[in-house]
């Protein structure tokens, strides 16, 4: 039997794929530009944005769960 946390993880992963797929389908040129921009961005900036996004995501999950 799967735990609720694992089911929530799979739901979140599915939503991530759905949003990414919609962005690629609706605006492929914009996504190409975004990927080129990411390639040109220094590693420390990408790490900072990634860490910030993770913290915001964790806060949102905590907020919904409590």
Backbone as ProteinMPNN parsed JSONL, in Angstrom:
{"seq_chain_A": "XXXXXXXXXXXXXXXXXXXXXXXXXXXXXXXXXXXXXXXXXXXXXXXXXXXXXXXXXXXXXXXXXX", "coords_chain_A": {"N_chain_A": [[0.836, -1.172, 0.0], [0.572, 2.183, -0.883], [1.935, 5.133, 0.586], [0.376, 8.164, 1.797], [1.992, 10.381, 1.481], [3.693, 9.598, -0.609], [1.854, 9.329, -2.668], [1.028, 11.993, -2.867], [3.451, 13.084, -3.708], [3.693, 11.896, -6.25], [1.456, 13.049, -7.484], [2.213, 15.755, -7.447], [4.482, 15.593, -9.11], [3.26, 14.806, -11.472], [1.72, 17.102, -12.003], [3.79, 18.928, -12.402], [4.956, 17.887, -14.799], [2.753, 18.247, -16.466], [2.392, 21.077, -16.518], [4.864, 21.841, -17.617], [4.71, 20.542, -20.083], [2.511, 21.874, -21.225], [3.587, 24.443, -21.467], [5.673, 23.988, -23.354], [4.109, 23.149, -25.528], [2.438, 25.355, -25.989], [4.108, 27.602, -26.272], [6.683, 27.183, -27.818], [8.922, 28.553, -28.903], [9.459, 30.527, -27.004], [10.178, 28.883, -24.884], [12.543, 27.778, -25.896], [14.15, 30.076, -25.929], [14.204, 30.578, -23.177], [15.6, 28.322, -22.271], [18.079, 28.735, -23.544], [18.813, 31.062, -22.243], [19.085, 30.077, -19.648], [21.307, 28.433, -20.016], [23.255, 30.355, -20.362], [23.372, 31.56, -17.921], [25.119, 32.073, -14.878], [26.331, 29.41, -12.71], [26.051, 29.803, -9.901], [23.909, 31.595, -9.715], [21.817, 30.099, -10.823], [21.735, 28.046, -8.916], [20.953, 29.517, -6.653], [18.394, 30.451, -7.45], [17.145, 27.983, -7.799], [17.285, 26.923, -5.177], [15.779, 28.849, -3.83], [13.283, 28.478, -5.083], [12.744, 25.867, -4.244], [12.466, 26.247, -1.48], [10.238, 27.975, -1.387], [8.335, 26.263, -2.545], [8.304, 24.193, -0.612], [7.321, 25.638, 1.569], [4.763, 26.295, 0.599], [3.614, 23.729, 0.424], [3.699, 23.035, 3.141], [2.006, 25.027, 4.151], [-0.46, 24.365, 2.969], [-0.884, 21.869, 4.071], [-1.127, 22.33, 6.793]], "CA_chain_A": [[0.0, 0.0, 0.0], [1.355, 3.41, -0.969], [1.633, 6.127, 1.611], [-0.227, 9.407, 1.309], [3.084, 11.262, 1.063], [4.155, 9.16, -1.923], [0.796, 9.685, -3.611], [1.148, 13.444, -3.058], [4.646, 13.296, -4.515], [3.37, 11.548, -7.635], [0.538, 14.078, -7.984], [3.033, 16.938, -7.711], [5.301, 15.303, -10.277], [2.357, 14.842, -12.618], [1.392, 18.507, -12.27], [4.996, 19.515, -12.978], [5.028, 17.465, -16.197], [1.631, 18.847, -17.184], [2.689, 22.49, -16.746], [5.976, 21.912, -18.555], [4.204, 20.151, -21.395], [1.675, 22.959, -21.746], [4.476, 25.528, -21.883], [6.326, 23.607, -24.606], [3.107, 23.091, -26.591], [1.86, 26.671, -26.259], [5.118, 28.62, -26.6], [7.976, 26.502, -27.979], [10.013, 29.503, -29.133], [9.767, 31.136, -25.714], [10.894, 27.873, -24.083], [13.91, 27.715, -26.426], [14.862, 31.256, -25.419], [14.405, 30.388, -21.743], [16.682, 27.344, -22.089], [19.336, 29.395, -23.915], [19.119, 31.985, -21.151], [19.568, 29.266, -18.522], [22.667, 27.992, -20.337], [24.159, 31.494, -20.237], [23.336, 32.05, -16.544], [26.144, 31.436, -14.026], [25.873, 28.33, -11.839], [25.631, 30.275, -8.577], [22.58, 32.203, -9.853], [20.876, 28.983, -10.994], [21.604, 27.388, -7.611], [20.159, 30.395, -5.795], [16.997, 30.401, -7.902], [16.649, 26.637, -7.49], [17.09, 26.817, -3.724], [14.64, 29.706, -3.501], [12.072, 27.795, -5.544], [12.509, 24.722, -3.366], [11.978, 26.761, -0.192], [8.863, 28.449, -1.603], [7.513, 25.069, -2.724], [8.157, 23.537, 0.681], [6.439, 26.483, 2.362], [3.397, 26.121, 0.087], [3.132, 22.408, 0.855], [3.46, 23.125, 4.589], [0.842, 25.887, 4.337], [-1.656, 23.612, 2.591], [-1.043, 20.714, 4.962], [-1.375, 22.724, 8.188]], "C_chain_A": [[0.891, 1.249, 0.0], [0.947, 4.376, 0.134], [1.023, 7.367, 0.966], [0.859, 10.339, 0.792], [3.581, 10.88, -0.324], [3.119, 9.492, -2.983], [0.834, 11.184, -3.897], [2.358, 13.787, -3.923], [4.356, 13.008, -5.983], [2.399, 12.554, -8.26], [1.311, 15.34, -8.334], [3.902, 16.769, -8.943], [4.457, 15.351, -11.554], [1.979, 16.265, -12.99], [2.587, 19.22, -12.899], [5.117, 19.163, -14.46], [3.934, 18.111, -17.04], [1.931, 20.314, -17.509], [3.824, 22.64, -17.758], [5.526, 21.559, -19.965], [3.347, 21.23, -22.033], [2.547, 24.119, -22.227], [5.176, 25.211, -23.204], [5.335, 23.583, -25.766], [2.612, 24.485, -26.977], [2.885, 27.692, -26.75], [6.498, 27.992, -26.773], [9.149, 27.465, -28.185], [10.439, 30.177, -27.829], [10.548, 30.156, -24.833], [12.327, 27.708, -24.576], [14.745, 28.883, -25.902], [15.156, 31.111, -23.932], [15.542, 29.398, -21.481], [18.032, 27.936, -22.464], [19.775, 30.358, -22.817], [19.668, 31.227, -19.941], [20.996, 28.786, -18.77], [23.682, 29.119, -20.139], [24.236, 32.027, -18.808], [24.393, 31.33, -15.706], [25.534, 30.406, -13.063], [25.359, 28.835, -10.492], [24.248, 30.928, -8.618], [21.525, 31.103, -10.003], [20.66, 28.253, -9.67], [20.737, 28.216, -6.666], [18.683, 30.375, -6.162], [16.386, 29.042, -7.581], [16.373, 26.453, -6.006], [15.898, 27.657, -3.28], [13.322, 29.066, -3.906], [11.731, 26.614, -4.647], [11.938, 25.172, -2.018], [10.538, 27.248, -0.324], [7.919, 27.262, -1.775], [7.27, 24.332, -1.42], [7.211, 24.319, 1.582], [4.982, 26.33, 1.908], [2.804, 24.778, 0.503], [2.812, 22.438, 2.345], [2.19, 23.917, 4.864], [-0.452, 25.144, 4.033], [-1.931, 22.492, 3.58], [-1.389, 21.1, 6.394], [-2.395, 23.804, 8.294]], "O_chain_A": [[1.837, 1.352, 0.781], [-0.209, 4.43, 0.554], [1.139, 7.587, -0.24], [0.67, 11.013, -0.221], [3.863, 11.76, -1.137], [3.477, 9.897, -4.089], [0.686, 11.599, -5.047], [2.291, 14.678, -4.769], [4.731, 13.788, -6.858], [2.516, 12.872, -9.444], [1.094, 15.93, -9.392], [4.045, 17.699, -9.737], [4.892, 15.873, -12.581], [1.923, 16.6, -14.173], [2.422, 20.02, -13.819], [5.354, 20.043, -15.288], [4.164, 18.478, -18.192], [1.746, 20.746, -18.647], [3.747, 23.477, -18.658], [5.923, 22.212, -20.93], [3.441, 21.477, -23.235], [2.277, 24.708, -23.273], [5.262, 26.072, -24.08], [5.691, 23.962, -26.882], [2.393, 24.764, -28.156], [2.554, 28.556, -27.562], [7.393, 28.238, -25.964], [10.249, 27.213, -27.694], [11.628, 30.373, -27.58], [11.469, 30.556, -24.121], [13.236, 27.517, -23.768], [15.89, 28.708, -25.487], [16.238, 31.48, -23.475], [16.354, 29.606, -20.579], [19.028, 27.677, -21.788], [20.961, 30.456, -22.502], [20.606, 31.686, -19.289], [21.805, 28.736, -17.843], [24.834, 28.865, -19.789], [25.086, 32.867, -18.515], [24.545, 30.113, -15.812], [24.377, 30.521, -12.66], [24.342, 28.349, -9.996], [23.492, 30.823, -7.653], [20.465, 31.169, -9.382], [19.534, 27.883, -9.338], [19.886, 27.673, -5.962], [17.821, 30.291, -5.287], [15.239, 28.961, -7.14], [15.347, 25.891, -5.623], [15.102, 27.223, -2.447], [12.351, 29.108, -3.15], [10.564, 26.388, -4.327], [11.027, 24.539, -1.484], [9.707, 26.962, 0.539], [6.823, 27.256, -1.214], [6.151, 23.893, -1.151], [6.39, 23.727, 2.283], [4.076, 26.247, 2.737], [1.637, 24.698, 0.886], [1.775, 21.927, 2.769], [1.387, 23.53, 5.712], [-1.434, 25.282, 4.763], [-3.086, 22.201, 3.889], [-1.901, 20.267, 7.142], [-2.715, 24.246, 9.397]]}, "name": "protein", "num_of_chains": 1, "seq": "XXXXXXXXXXXXXXXXXXXXXXXXXXXXXXXXXXXXXXXXXXXXXXXXXXXXXXXXXXXXXXXXXX"}
